[in-house]
Amino acid sequence: MKSINVLVVDGSAVFRDVIRDILEKTGCTVTIEESGIEGLEAAKLQDFTLICAGYHLPDMAGVDFCSQIRGLAEYKHTSLIMLTAEDNTATLKRAMLAGATDIFNKQDVSQLETYVQRLVKRETRTISGRVLFVEDSAVVQVVLVDILTDMGLDVDAYTRAEDAWVAYQRGGYDLVMTDIILEGSVSGVTLVRKIRRLDGDDGDVPIIAVSGFDNVSRRIELFHLGINDYVAKPIIQEELIERVYNQINAYHLKLELRSQQQSLYRMAMLDESTQLFNRYSLREFSGRYFSDVDRNNSSLSLAVLEVDNFSLIKEESSKEKATQVIAELGLWLKRIVREADMVARWKDEKFVFLLANCEKEAALDLMQRVSSRLKRLKPADVLISASIGISTMSVGDKHDLASLFALADEALKQAKGIGPDQVSLYLPEADRK
């Protein structure tokens, strides 16, 4: 793990040993100085990510040390914490005004340890991603591209929004960072608007707007357009790094969450073996098919398909082979139905079809063709056939999934009563010969 350099300046030998142990335990490289003058000299000779200074130093006040550290150009934005035994608002205020970023009580080193652990995690974090960057100033572009690439990001840089828009449409970006006022016919505002008008993931990529005109009304309007963050020029490197990291990290977390949700959806709604809808999905989505019958003055057919002699297949081959048969059969059934139809695995070797706007003659013809083609399919190199039962409802019929399924299942029993490889329409008992 990457180590960070820490400077500790404190007059107490005991506390210096305590804080050294804390810092080294978190993986920091520690430099210890006793006086403010020694601390200032050490800061000029070496770069430090964190400086810890006592509120009372042997040769100067801790607040004076903080002020002088902040006077060094390279330490304008460095994390600078003050250590004190005086826990009161006045002490905190003086420390903050002097440039301290935080203050810790020497009697509660556990809080300091937590702070350092988080700082180390922040400073040693890694990030990956692809950034679309638009800036028409060559000088600013070079500086910011260097910052972004040093973070580990891949950067595609453009000076014109027109060219950036063409690149964006090819996809694959984790962040867009654009100046608002650009040369050319398309402004940064227009680029933001174009991106946010896209559907799906392409319209959700985070956008950081950059501008030298830090106008409140303009910032508000940009947020209304859909930017995620705003950076004013001149850009402070440390601030930009945090904003970029936060946006990309949040975007990656959102994509990960979406992927997990899709996985959970597939687990809940799809049959694992066949990737067809399962019984729960059939119950969940079938309502639309039934309501469409009256709404569209149409009909609905339900077919139940059951593989013939499936128990014999399992006995003669193996359980794994039988599972493969069902998996390949499910994939094939998914391809042969219309986009408006639904096919689901009911259980074991039984499948259910909902055939939208399909009268009984059309349903019978379709299922007979399925039966005929099924005998030539040979899933997992096993010759199979199926028995199929069909029921149909029209406008005015009072059916739901359970009742229409019951009729199709009765038709399936009729088909199996004749023999394997049969397709039967449901007939009321009075109409049966």
C-alpha positions in Angstrom: 0.0 0.0 0.0 1.2 3.5 -0.8 2.5 5.3 2.3 1.8 9.0 3.1 4.2 11.4 4.8 3.1 13.0 8.1 4.8 15.7 10.0 4.2 15.9 13.8 5.2 19.0 15.8 4.7 18.8 19.5 6.6 19.8 22.7 5.6 16.7 24.7 7.9 13.7 24.3 5.3 11.4 25.7 2.6 12.5 23.2 5.0 12.4 20.3 5.6 8.7 21.0 1.9 8.1 21.3 1.0 9.8 18.0 4.0 8.1 16.3 2.6 4.7 17.2 -0.8 5.6 15.9 0.5 6.9 12.6 2.9 4.1 11.9 0.2 1.6 12.7 -1.9 3.0 9.9 1.1 2.8 7.5 2.3 6.4 7.6 5.9 7.6 7.2 6.4 9.9 10.2 8.7 12.8 10.8 8.8 14.1 14.4 9.9 17.6 15.4 9.7 19.3 18.8 9.5 23.0 18.0 7.7 25.2 15.5 10.9 26.4 13.9 12.1 22.8 13.4 8.7 21.9 12.0 8.7 24.8 9.5 12.2 23.8 8.3 11.1 20.2 7.9 8.1 21.3 5.9 10.3 23.2 3.4 12.6 20.2 2.9 10.0 17.5 2.4 6.4 17.2 1.1 3.8 16.2 3.7 0.3 15.0 3.2 -0.7 15.7 6.8 0.7 18.0 9.4 -0.2 17.6 13.1 0.8 20.4 15.4 0.4 21.0 19.2 -1.7 24.0 20.3 1.2 25.0 22.6 4.7 24.7 21.2 8.0 25.4 23.0 8.9 28.4 20.8 5.6 29.7 19.4 1.9 29.4 19.6 0.4 26.5 17.6 -1.9 29.0 15.8 1.2 31.0 14.6 2.8 27.8 13.3 -0.4 27.0 11.4 -0.5 30.5 9.9 3.2 30.2 8.8 2.6 26.8 7.2 -0.4 28.2 5.3 2.0 30.9 4.1 4.0 28.3 2.2 2.6 27.9 -1.3 2.9 24.2 -1.4 0.8 23.8 1.8 -2.2 26.0 1.0 -4.5 23.0 0.8 -2.7 20.4 3.0 -4.6 18.7 5.8 -3.5 20.5 9.0 -4.8 19.3 12.4 -4.2 20.9 15.8 -3.7 18.8 19.0 -4.8 20.4 22.2 -5.9 19.5 25.8 -8.2 22.5 25.7 -11.6 21.4 24.4 -13.6 24.6 24.0 -15.2 26.7 21.2 -12.7 29.6 21.5 -9.8 27.2 21.0 -11.5 25.7 18.0 -12.2 29.0 16.4 -8.7 30.3 16.8 -7.3 27.1 15.3 -9.7 27.3 12.3 -8.9 31.0 11.7 -5.2 30.1 11.7 -5.7 27.6 8.9 -6.3 24.3 10.8 -8.6 21.8 9.0 -9.5 20.0 12.2 -8.8 19.9 15.9 -8.3 16.9 18.2 -8.2 16.5 22.0 -5.0 14.8 23.2 -7.1 12.9 25.7 -9.1 11.1 23.0 -6.5 9.6 20.6 -9.1 7.1 19.3 -10.8 9.9 17.3 -7.4 10.9 15.9 -6.7 7.3 14.9 -10.0 7.1 13.0 -9.3 10.4 11.2 -5.9 9.1 10.1 -7.2 5.8 8.9 -9.8 7.6 6.7 -7.1 10.0 5.4 -4.8 7.1 4.5 -7.7 5.4 2.7 -8.5 8.6 0.8 -5.0 9.3 -0.2 -4.2 5.7 -1.3 -7.5 5.0 -3.1 -7.5 4.1 -6.7 -10.0 4.9 -9.4 -10.4 3.9 -13.0 -12.7 5.3 -15.7 -13.0 7.2 -18.9 -13.5 11.0 -19.0 -14.7 13.1 -21.9 -13.1 16.6 -21.3 -14.0 19.7 -23.3 -11.8 22.9 -22.8 -10.9 25.4 -25.5 -7.9 26.8 -23.7 -4.9 24.7 -24.6 -3.0 25.7 -21.4 -5.9 24.8 -19.1 -6.5 21.6 -21.0 -2.9 20.4 -20.6 -3.0 21.1 -16.9 -6.3 19.4 -16.2 -5.6 16.4 -18.4 -2.4 15.9 -16.4 -4.4 16.0 -13.2 -7.0 13.5 -14.4 -4.5 11.1 -15.9 -2.4 11.2 -12.7 -5.6 10.0 -10.9 -5.5 6.9 -13.2 -8.2 8.0 -15.6 -8.3 7.7 -19.4 -9.1 11.1 -20.9 -10.4 12.1 -24.3 -9.9 15.8 -24.6 -11.5 18.1 -27.1 -11.6 21.9 -27.7 -15.0 21.9 -29.5 -18.3 20.6 -28.2 -19.3 19.5 -31.7 -16.4 17.0 -31.7 -17.0 16.0 -28.1 -20.6 15.2 -28.9 -19.6 12.9 -31.8 -17.2 11.1 -29.4 -19.8 10.8 -26.6 -22.3 9.1 -28.9 -19.9 6.2 -29.3 -20.3 5.6 -25.6 -18.2 4.2 -22.8 -17.7 7.3 -20.6 -17.8 7.5 -16.8 -17.7 11.3 -16.6 -18.1 14.4 -18.7 -16.2 17.5 -17.7 -16.9 20.6 -19.9 -16.2 24.3 -20.0 -19.5 26.2 -20.4 -18.3 28.9 -22.8 -16.6 27.3 -25.8 -15.5 28.4 -29.3 -17.7 27.0 -32.1 -21.4 26.8 -32.8 -22.1 24.5 -29.8 -21.6 25.7 -26.2 -21.0 23.6 -23.1 -24.6 24.3 -22.1 -25.8 22.8 -25.3 -23.6 19.7 -24.9 -25.1 19.2 -21.4 -28.6 19.6 -22.8 -27.9 17.0 -25.6 -26.6 14.5 -23.1 -29.5 14.8 -20.7 -32.0 14.3 -23.5 -30.7 10.8 -24.2 -32.6 7.8 -22.9 -31.2 5.2 -20.5 -27.6 4.9 -19.3 -26.3 7.3 -22.0 -28.3 10.2 -20.4 -27.2 9.4 -16.9 -23.4 9.8 -17.1 -22.3 12.4 -14.5 -21.3 15.9 -15.7 -19.1 18.4 -14.1 -19.4 22.0 -15.5 -16.4 24.3 -15.5 -16.5 28.0 -15.8 -14.4 31.1 -15.2 -17.7 33.1 -14.6 -18.8 32.0 -11.2 -22.3 33.5 -11.5 -25.0 32.1 -9.1 -27.9 32.3 -11.5 -25.8 30.5 -14.1 -24.9 27.7 -11.7 -28.6 27.3 -10.7 -29.6 27.1 -14.4 -26.8 24.5 -15.0 -28.1 22.3 -12.2 -31.6 22.6 -13.6 -30.2 21.3 -16.9 -28.8 18.3 -15.2 -25.2 18.8 -14.2 -24.0 16.9 -11.2 -21.3 19.4 -10.0 -19.7 22.7 -10.8 -16.1 23.9 -10.6 -15.1 27.5 -10.8 -11.8 28.7 -12.4 -9.1 29.1 -11.4 -9.3 25.4 -10.5 -7.9 24.1 -7.2 -6.3 20.8 -7.9 -7.1 19.2 -4.6 -10.8 20.2 -4.9 -11.1 19.0 -8.5 -9.6 15.6 -7.5 -12.2 15.2 -4.8 -15.1 16.2 -7.0 -14.0 14.0 -9.9 -13.5 11.0 -7.5 -16.9 11.5 -5.9 -18.8 11.7 -9.2 -17.1 8.7 -10.8 -17.3 6.6 -7.6 -21.0 7.4 -7.1 -21.6 6.6 -10.8 -19.8 3.2 -10.5 -21.8 2.4 -7.3 -25.0 3.2 -9.1 -24.1 0.9 -12.0 -23.1 -1.8 -9.5 -26.4 -1.4 -7.7 -28.4 -1.5 -11.0 -26.5 -4.7 -11.9 -27.3 -6.2 -8.6 -31.0 -5.3 -9.0 -31.1 -6.9 -12.4 -29.5 -10.0 -11.0 -32.0 -10.1 -8.2 -34.8 -9.6 -10.8 -33.5 -12.4 -12.8 -33.3 -14.6 -9.8 -36.9 -13.7 -8.7 -38.5 -13.6 -12.1 -36.6 -16.1 -14.3 -36.3 -19.8 -14.2 -32.7 -20.6 -13.5 -32.4 -23.6 -15.9 -34.2 -22.2 -19.0 -34.0 -18.4 -18.4 -37.7 -18.3 -19.2 -40.2 -16.5 -17.0 -41.2 -18.6 -13.9 -44.6 -19.2 -12.3 -44.3 -16.0 -10.2 -43.6 -13.9 -13.3 -46.6 -15.5 -15.1 -48.9 -14.6 -12.3 -47.3 -11.1 -12.1 -47.6 -10.2 -15.7 -50.6 -12.1 -17.0 -53.1 -9.5 -15.8 -52.3 -7.3 -18.8 -53.1 -10.1 -21.2 -56.6 -10.7 -19.7 -57.5 -7.0 -19.5 -56.5 -6.5 -23.2 -59.1 -9.0 -24.3 -62.0 -6.6 -23.5 -60.0 -3.5 -24.1 -58.9 -4.5 -27.6 -61.9 -6.6 -28.5 -59.6 -9.6 -29.0 -59.1 -13.1 -27.8 -56.5 -14.8 -25.7 -55.3 -18.4 -25.8 -53.4 -20.3 -23.1 -51.4 -23.5 -24.0 -49.9 -26.0 -21.6 -47.0 -28.1 -23.0 -45.6 -31.1 -21.2 -42.7 -33.2 -22.4 -43.8 -36.8 -22.9 -42.3 -39.5 -20.7 -39.8 -37.2 -19.0 -39.3 -39.5 -16.1 -38.2 -42.2 -18.5 -35.6 -39.7 -20.0 -34.2 -39.2 -16.5 -34.0 -42.9 -15.9 -32.4 -43.8 -19.2 -29.8 -40.9 -19.2 -29.1 -38.9 -16.1 -30.4 -36.1 -14.0 -27.8 -33.7 -15.6 -28.8 -34.8 -19.1 -32.5 -34.2 -18.3 -31.7 -30.8 -17.0 -29.8 -30.0 -20.2 -32.8 -31.2 -22.2 -35.1 -28.7 -20.4 -32.5 -25.9 -20.7 -32.2 -26.3 -24.5 -35.9 -26.7 -24.9 -36.6 -23.5 -22.9 -34.2 -21.6 -25.1 -35.9 -22.9 -28.2 -39.4 -22.1 -26.9 -38.4 -18.5 -26.2 -37.3 -18.0 -29.8 -40.4 -19.5 -31.5 -43.1 -17.3 -29.8 -44.1 -13.9 -31.0 -42.8 -10.8 -29.2 -46.3 -10.1 -27.9 -46.6 -13.6 -26.4 -45.3 -15.0 -23.2 -43.8 -18.4 -22.4 -43.0 -19.5 -18.9 -41.8 -22.7 -17.2 -44.6 -23.8 -14.9 -42.7 -26.7 -13.2 -40.4 -29.6 -14.1 -41.2 -30.5 -17.8 -44.4 -28.3 -18.0 -44.5 -25.0 -19.9 -47.2 -22.4 -20.3 -47.9 -20.1 -23.3 -50.0 -16.9 -23.2 -50.8 -16.1 -26.8 -52.1 -12.6 -27.2 -54.9 -11.8 -29.7 -55.0 -15.5 -30.8 -58.2 -17.3 -31.5 -58.5 -21.1 -30.9 -57.9 -22.1 -34.5 -54.7 -20.0 -34.7 -53.6 -21.3 -31.4 -54.2 -24.9 -32.5 -52.3 -24.3 -35.7 -49.3 -22.7 -33.8 -49.1 -25.5 -31.3 -49.4 -28.2 -33.9 -46.4 -26.6 -35.7 -44.5 -26.5 -32.4 -45.2 -30.2 -31.8 -44.1 -31.1 -35.3 -40.8 -29.1 -35.0 -40.2 -30.3 -31.5 -39.8 -33.9 -32.7 -36.9 -32.8 -34.9 -35.2 -30.6 -32.3 -33.4 -33.2 -30.3 -32.4 -31.0 -27.3 -29.2 -32.3 -25.7 -29.2 -34.9 -28.5 -32.4 -36.5 -27.0 -35.4 -37.3 -29.1 -38.5 -35.9 -27.4 -42.2 -35.2 -28.0 -44.8 -33.2 -26.1 -48.5 -33.2 -25.3 -50.2 -29.9 -25.5 -53.6 -28.6 -24.2 -55.1 -25.3 -25.3 -57.9 -23.1 -23.9 -59.2 -19.8 -25.3 -61.3 -16.8 -24.1 -63.0 -14.1 -26.0 -64.7 -10.7 -25.2 -67.2 -11.2 -22.4 -65.7 -14.4 -21.0 -64.9 -14.2 -17.3 -61.5 -15.8 -16.9 -58.3 -15.2 -15.0 -55.0 -17.0 -15.2 -56.1 -19.8 -12.8 -59.4 -20.6 -14.5 -58.0 -20.4 -18.1 -55.0 -22.6 -17.0 -57.4 -25.1 -15.5 -59.2 -25.5 -18.8 -55.9 -25.9 -20.7 -54.6 -28.4 -18.2 -57.9 -30.3 -18.7 -57.2 -30.3 -22.4 -53.7 -31.5 -21.8 -55.1 -34.5 -19.9 -57.4 -35.2 -22.8 -54.4 -35.1 -25.2 -52.4 -37.5 -23.0 -55.4 -39.8 -22.7 -55.2 -40.2 -26.5 -51.5 -40.9 -26.4 -48.1 -39.0 -26.6 -47.4 -36.3 -29.1 -51.0 -35.0 -29.2 -52.5 -31.4 -29.3 -56.0 -30.9 -27.9 -58.3 -27.9 -27.6 -60.4 -27.7 -24.5 -63.9 -29.0 -25.0 -66.7 -28.8 -22.5 -67.7 -32.3 -21.3 -71.1 -32.0 -23.2 -69.2 -31.5 -26.5 -66.9 -34.4 -26.1 -67.6 -37.5 -28.1 
